[in-house]
Amino acid sequence: EEKKCLDLAGNATARNVKGTLQCVRGLNTRDCMEKIKNGTADAASMFGDDIYAAGFCHGLELAAGESYNGVDGISYYVVAMARRSSSDLSLLEMHERSSCHPGIRTTVGWTVPIGYLVNTSQISVGEQCNFPRVVGNFFGYSCVPGIKDPQHDPRGNNPKNLCEARIGDENDRHICANNHRERHYGESGALRCVAENLGDVAFVKHTTVFDNLDGKNQESWALDLEVEDLKLL
């Protein structure tokens, strides 16, 4: 991000844009939010989950963004899928149930579903905005690949139950890894988590189910799965 800023500053100077753009180094995105809040920086570029936290927890506003609406293969909806046999499960009745997420800090697997829980008053993050802690307290157990990685959990305080619905690789290694070595990683992995009865609800793209049916996914769990086995919450 610092290199992007320096490139932008250089291009602005080359094009004789009025004013001077200075780049301020932050320790991480949360530090950048604090710098904007206390006036030592004016703006920062962020990913979706940080943008949500910036507005919700720090009172910052979105100045500009990118929209891919209507672009094939890029635009999508986030949906919650469950087994049809889970008759007592709904979007407003997920407390203490098990959840499957494509990964930490993903729009599909984290920002949208957690934002929904906040907006429907099912969870409250408090002043510290510790999303992992409140999510861990809300769900009984989950698979959130990457939630225990040092870059996302530098103090090792993220709840262990957010990795309990994981399976790792064929050799029981790379447990809860933020990559495909964890077989419950990604949208297909989250769906597999539900299909194998290790989770009650999976947060995935609206195309995920159909991307894994009718022989499109040759893994055994997908070959045994039929659309009638699932329901949209």
Secondary structure as UniProt FT lines:
FT   HELIX           2..14
FT   TURN            15..16
FT   HELIX           29..38
FT   HELIX           48..58
FT   TURN            69..70
FT   TURN            72..74
FT   STRAND          78..83
FT   TURN            84..85
FT   TURN            87..88
FT   TURN            91..92
FT   TURN            95..96
FT   STRAND          98..100
FT   TURN            104..105
FT   HELIX           107..111
FT   HELIX           112..119
FT   TURN            120..121
FT   TURN            126..129
FT   HELIX           131..138
FT   STRAND          141..143
FT   TURN            145..148
FT   TURN            150..152
FT   TURN            154..155
FT   HELIX           160..163
FT   TURN            164..165
FT   TURN            170..171
FT   TURN            175..176
FT   TURN            180..181
FT   TURN            183..184
FT   HELIX           186..195
FT   TURN            196..197
FT   STRAND          201..205
FT   TURN            206..207
FT   HELIX           208..211
FT   TURN            214..215
FT   HELIX           220..223
FT   HELIX           227..229
FT   STRAND          230..232
//
